[in-house]
Each structure stands twice: as structure tokens, then as C-alpha cells.
Amino acid sequence: MCNGVPAGTSAECTEAARQAGLTDQTPHVGSDPPVCRRPKENEIYRTPERSRRAEIGRRAQLKQRLAVLSDLEKLQQSQAVTRKVLSHPRYQTARRVAIFLNMTDEVQTEDIIRDIFRQGKLCFIPRYRPRSTQMDMVRLRSVEEINLLPVTPWNVRQPGEDDCREDALATGGLDLVLVPGLGFDKEGHRLGRGKGYYDTFFERYSCHLSHKPYTIALAFQEQVCDSIPVTENDVEIDEIICAGDLKGSTTI
């Protein structure tokens, strides 16, 4: 599905992207036209208004839960998540990996990034465009350059707008995307921070490339919920990795 339009032709995808203001003209990769995600038969969506109200309430609950996590608890859970990622078959076979530079209330990703370079994989990180919902995945050249990147107003480092870098969508796409978020449910629904950067990125991806990257969300146990409010434009995550067993996660 592209911006709420059912799967169909490349022209339909392009039109959906145009209506959403996603006019990037990156050429398709591969011989087949892109196929957009169809909703599952049993997938029930809230209206945007109802969903927005539910999201606000759920975000407040999750922020409260994360606020009481100690630095030690976050470190221990991050280490457990890192071990699971590094041993995951999807990670081990991936050549082109996108990963986020974590905020203080997110799973710490530095050890995963170090392993990406140690294994000779290509590493891509988000570059958020201000005053828009567009995000690009651009090449990170080394672990060492992270601390040299500019800091955004929300205290995350990313390459500057005038920093010319390889864009993943323009050079073959991605094999694996490790995704952040504020909350997740066991059905693969994700609650972000309200800007829609990742949903918009995955819409653009499906409309420009013929293959879909595998997506894994990295989460603290406290971020796993019974349910996440969704709309028809929200993109599901393929898998969630947290420190313990998803079945044993404390949920809200």
C-alpha cells in the first residue's frame, strides 16, 4: 500500500507518492515494477482523528515507563539486544544495513555499528529533513566520524544538508533496516514520535525499488505494548527484538 492506495501498478505508486508530496524521482532497481503493501484481511484501522488521540495517550504512557529506567537497566538491555542482533541470520547475511544513532531513551546502537564496519558491511544512517516528513538513509563512512557529525535540535547527530553522501535509495536500496520507535506491539505495529519519518521513508522505498528490506525494531522490554493505535498508512515491522522474550514482556 502506498499512502493508503492498494497495491497496483508503478503508475499508481507514483501517483500516490505525488499526492503525498513524495516526488523523489530515484529510478527503480530491478526489472519488476514496485509492488506496494496490501493490508491484511483482518487488519482494522482507526480513523486518523481517533488514532491521533490514542497515540497521544499511548506516547504519554510509554514516556513515563522509559523515564524510570536507570542507565544501568538501559545498558544491560541494550547489550542483550545487541547480542541477539549480531547472531540474527538476517543481520549476518545483510550487506547493506541501515541503523539509527540512538537517543537517550532508545536501545544503544554503537556496538552494532562497530560490528557493521568490522564485518565489512555498508552502514547507512537517517538524515531527517527539517520542516518535512522526509528522511534519507545516507552512508556513514566510519564509527569515528559519528562524534564529528552536527547535533540536531532533538539531540541526535546526523550529516548536514550540505554534506554530500551516498543515498541508499539511489544506489541499490537496503537489505536490513534496524528501526527505532517509542512503542511496539507483538503484531509488528510501531508507534514513533509523531513526525512520520519512517512510514514516509518506507512508502518512498516501496514506490521506487522492487524489493523490500527486512525490518527489525530494537526495543526495551518497557516499550512492548498489548496494542498500538494504527492507521492505514502505518507500515508494519517484520520483527521486534527486545532483551527478553516478547511473550514475557510487561505490556500496557
Wavefront OBJ file of the C-alpha trace (Angstrom):
o trace
v 0.000 0.000 0.000
v 1.300 3.450 -0.886
v -0.170 6.258 1.205
v -3.380 4.285 1.617
v -3.608 3.201 -2.061
v -3.910 -0.595 -2.535
v -1.158 -2.485 -4.312
v -1.104 -1.986 -8.036
v 0.930 -0.651 -10.899
v 4.013 1.514 -10.825
v 1.888 4.397 -12.098
v -0.467 4.024 -9.122
v 2.514 4.059 -6.765
v 3.919 7.151 -8.433
v 0.567 8.934 -8.216
v 0.241 8.009 -4.521
v 3.701 9.357 -3.892
v 2.850 12.568 -5.781
v -0.293 13.117 -3.744
v 1.706 12.623 -0.544
v 4.293 15.129 -1.693
v 6.918 12.423 -2.193
v 8.258 13.484 -5.575
v 11.732 11.964 -5.390
v 12.496 10.592 -8.844
v 15.000 7.915 -7.827
v 14.965 5.252 -10.592
v 13.635 1.753 -9.956
v 16.112 -1.025 -9.255
v 15.447 -4.369 -10.921
v 13.238 -5.399 -13.790
v 9.919 -5.681 -11.966
v 7.777 -2.665 -11.075
v 7.468 -1.921 -7.350
v 4.619 -3.572 -5.502
v 3.069 -1.684 -2.618
v 1.902 -3.402 0.542
v -1.679 -4.666 0.722
v -3.434 -4.542 4.075
v -4.113 -7.882 5.703
v -7.715 -9.070 5.577
v -8.073 -8.879 9.354
v -6.264 -5.557 9.686
v -8.508 -2.948 11.302
v -7.523 0.697 11.151
v -8.643 3.623 13.245
v -9.667 6.860 11.622
v -6.863 9.464 11.672
v -8.633 11.500 14.377
v -9.257 8.561 16.692
v -5.773 7.251 16.064
v -4.178 10.598 16.864
v -5.945 10.791 20.226
v -4.986 7.202 21.042
v -1.380 7.832 20.004
v -1.093 10.837 22.312
v -2.265 8.751 25.274
v -0.028 5.813 24.425
v 3.031 8.063 23.948
v 2.474 9.607 27.381
v 2.317 6.149 28.978
v 5.466 4.968 27.218
v 7.436 8.100 28.080
v 6.563 7.590 31.743
v 7.784 4.000 31.623
v 11.038 4.928 29.911
v 11.684 7.825 32.273
v 12.091 5.489 35.261
v 14.584 3.180 33.533
v 18.037 3.579 35.058
v 21.167 3.976 32.938
v 22.288 0.537 34.101
v 18.991 -1.075 33.049
v 19.190 0.574 29.628
v 22.782 -0.574 29.191
v 22.033 -4.163 30.206
v 19.006 -4.404 27.927
v 20.934 -2.790 25.066
v 23.715 -5.348 25.434
v 21.199 -8.201 25.318
v 19.531 -6.741 22.212
v 22.937 -6.290 20.554
v 23.833 -9.952 21.110
v 20.561 -11.035 19.511
v 21.056 -8.746 16.507
v 24.627 -9.872 15.847
v 23.585 -13.538 15.874
v 20.465 -12.986 13.750
v 20.600 -14.673 10.302
v 19.128 -11.583 8.607
v 21.904 -9.435 10.026
v 24.634 -11.920 9.257
v 23.669 -12.160 5.576
v 22.902 -8.454 5.075
v 25.371 -6.411 3.088
v 23.653 -3.002 3.276
v 22.346 -2.156 6.746
v 20.513 0.964 7.957
v 20.658 1.768 11.657
v 19.757 4.751 13.830
v 22.020 6.766 16.110
v 20.125 6.312 19.351
v 18.538 8.911 21.598
v 18.925 8.545 25.371
v 15.619 6.640 25.719
v 16.363 4.185 22.890
v 18.362 0.971 22.675
v 22.039 1.861 22.371
v 23.363 1.060 18.896
v 27.072 1.915 18.963
v 28.235 -1.691 19.401
v 26.090 -2.812 16.460
v 27.515 -0.010 14.315
v 31.047 -1.061 15.249
v 30.267 -4.623 14.195
v 28.796 -3.448 10.875
v 32.155 -1.908 9.995
v 34.114 -4.812 11.465
v 32.179 -7.206 9.196
v 32.768 -5.040 6.116
v 29.085 -4.226 5.630
v 27.851 -0.867 4.320
v 26.295 1.304 7.037
v 23.531 3.854 6.436
v 22.014 6.249 8.975
v 18.985 8.577 8.905
v 19.216 12.181 7.799
v 15.973 13.922 8.736
v 14.935 16.883 6.634
v 13.750 19.812 8.770
v 10.179 21.073 8.403
v 9.132 17.972 6.451
v 8.381 14.282 6.950
v 11.159 13.149 4.626
v 14.114 11.136 5.807
v 17.002 9.809 3.724
v 19.284 6.914 4.593
v 22.820 8.086 3.873
v 26.195 6.367 4.125
v 28.204 6.520 7.328
v 31.900 6.266 6.468
v 33.286 5.164 9.843
v 32.428 4.801 13.513
v 34.885 7.554 14.347
v 33.058 10.198 12.335
v 29.876 9.891 14.434
v 31.171 12.335 17.027
v 32.053 14.801 14.269
v 28.508 14.999 12.907
v 26.329 18.048 13.687
v 23.797 17.703 16.504
v 20.133 18.292 15.647
v 17.719 20.256 17.880
v 16.416 16.914 19.237
v 19.985 15.989 20.282
v 20.715 13.394 17.594
v 23.765 13.519 15.357
v 23.308 13.380 11.591
v 25.142 14.567 8.465
v 24.428 18.162 7.485
v 22.262 19.013 4.481
v 25.300 20.210 2.525
v 27.253 17.015 3.295
v 27.214 15.029 0.041
v 26.801 11.326 0.803
v 25.682 8.127 -0.856
v 21.899 7.756 -0.617
v 20.693 4.174 -0.104
v 17.648 4.602 -2.361
v 19.801 5.827 -5.233
v 22.391 3.063 -5.061
v 20.522 -0.217 -4.704
v 18.446 0.017 -1.553
v 18.940 -1.852 1.727
v 18.970 -5.452 2.919
v 18.105 -4.702 6.541
v 16.718 -1.707 8.432
v 17.074 -1.587 12.224
v 14.234 0.634 13.376
v 13.762 2.810 16.480
v 10.447 3.796 17.984
v 8.657 4.777 21.145
v 6.476 1.673 21.355
v 5.668 -1.574 19.557
v 3.122 -4.344 19.796
v 3.597 -8.030 19.074
v 1.773 -7.744 15.746
v 4.528 -5.540 14.336
v 2.815 -2.171 14.748
v 5.115 0.705 15.630
v 4.499 3.998 17.411
v 7.064 6.660 16.521
v 7.434 10.179 17.832
v 4.752 11.693 15.634
v 6.674 13.005 12.625
v 6.096 10.026 10.331
v 9.686 9.849 9.084
v 9.946 6.056 8.894
v 6.461 5.491 7.466
v 7.177 8.061 4.758
v 10.582 6.529 4.046
v 9.133 3.041 3.611
v 6.387 4.416 1.321
v 9.044 6.053 -0.852
v 11.102 2.873 -0.771
v 8.245 0.641 -1.957
v 7.400 3.054 -4.756
v 10.951 3.336 -6.085
v 12.525 -0.079 -5.560
v 11.322 -3.547 -6.474
v 12.375 -5.264 -3.243
v 11.522 -4.600 0.392
v 14.190 -4.503 3.096
v 13.711 -6.692 6.144
v 12.853 -4.549 9.169
v 13.724 -5.237 12.808
v 12.694 -2.935 15.646
v 15.073 -2.644 18.611
v 13.173 -2.206 21.863
v 13.423 -2.152 25.616
v 11.000 -4.532 27.319
v 9.086 -1.492 28.598
v 8.340 -0.406 25.018
v 6.300 -3.510 24.150
v 2.535 -2.939 24.365
v -0.599 -5.037 24.033
v -1.654 -2.855 21.107
v -0.540 0.194 19.177
v -3.079 2.544 17.521
v -2.607 2.421 13.747
v -3.956 3.992 10.573
v -3.910 2.548 7.074
v -0.710 4.463 6.259
v 1.331 2.916 9.094
v 3.941 0.389 7.969
v 4.329 -2.837 9.918
v 7.720 -4.007 11.187
v 8.770 -7.551 10.272
v 10.233 -8.408 13.672
v 10.855 -6.959 17.124
v 13.950 -7.723 19.189
v 13.991 -6.922 22.891
v 16.167 -8.094 25.766
v 13.879 -10.917 26.871
v 11.032 -12.931 25.424
v 8.275 -10.933 23.757
v 5.701 -13.197 25.420
v 7.056 -12.217 28.809
v 7.189 -8.503 28.169
v 5.348 -6.196 30.536
v 2.613 -4.623 28.436
v 0.180 -1.704 28.591
l 1 2 3 4 5 6 7 8 9 10 11 12 13 14 15 16 17 18 19 20 21 22 23 24 25 26 27 28 29 30 31 32 33 34 35 36 37 38 39 40 41 42 43 44 45 46 47 48 49 50 51 52 53 54 55 56 57 58 59 60 61 62 63 64 65 66 67 68 69 70 71 72 73 74 75 76 77 78 79 80 81 82 83 84 85 86 87 88 89 90 91 92 93 94 95 96 97 98 99 100 101 102 103 104 105 106 107 108 109 110 111 112 113 114 115 116 117 118 119 120 121 122 123 124 125 126 127 128 129 130 131 132 133 134 135 136 137 138 139 140 141 142 143 144 145 146 147 148 149 150 151 152 153 154 155 156 157 158 159 160 161 162 163 164 165 166 167 168 169 170 171 172 173 174 175 176 177 178 179 180 181 182 183 184 185 186 187 188 189 190 191 192 193 194 195 196 197 198 199 200 201 202 203 204 205 206 207 208 209 210 211 212 213 214 215 216 217 218 219 220 221 222 223 224 225 226 227 228 229 230 231 232 233 234 235 236 237 238 239 240 241 242 243 244 245 246 247 248 249 250 251 252
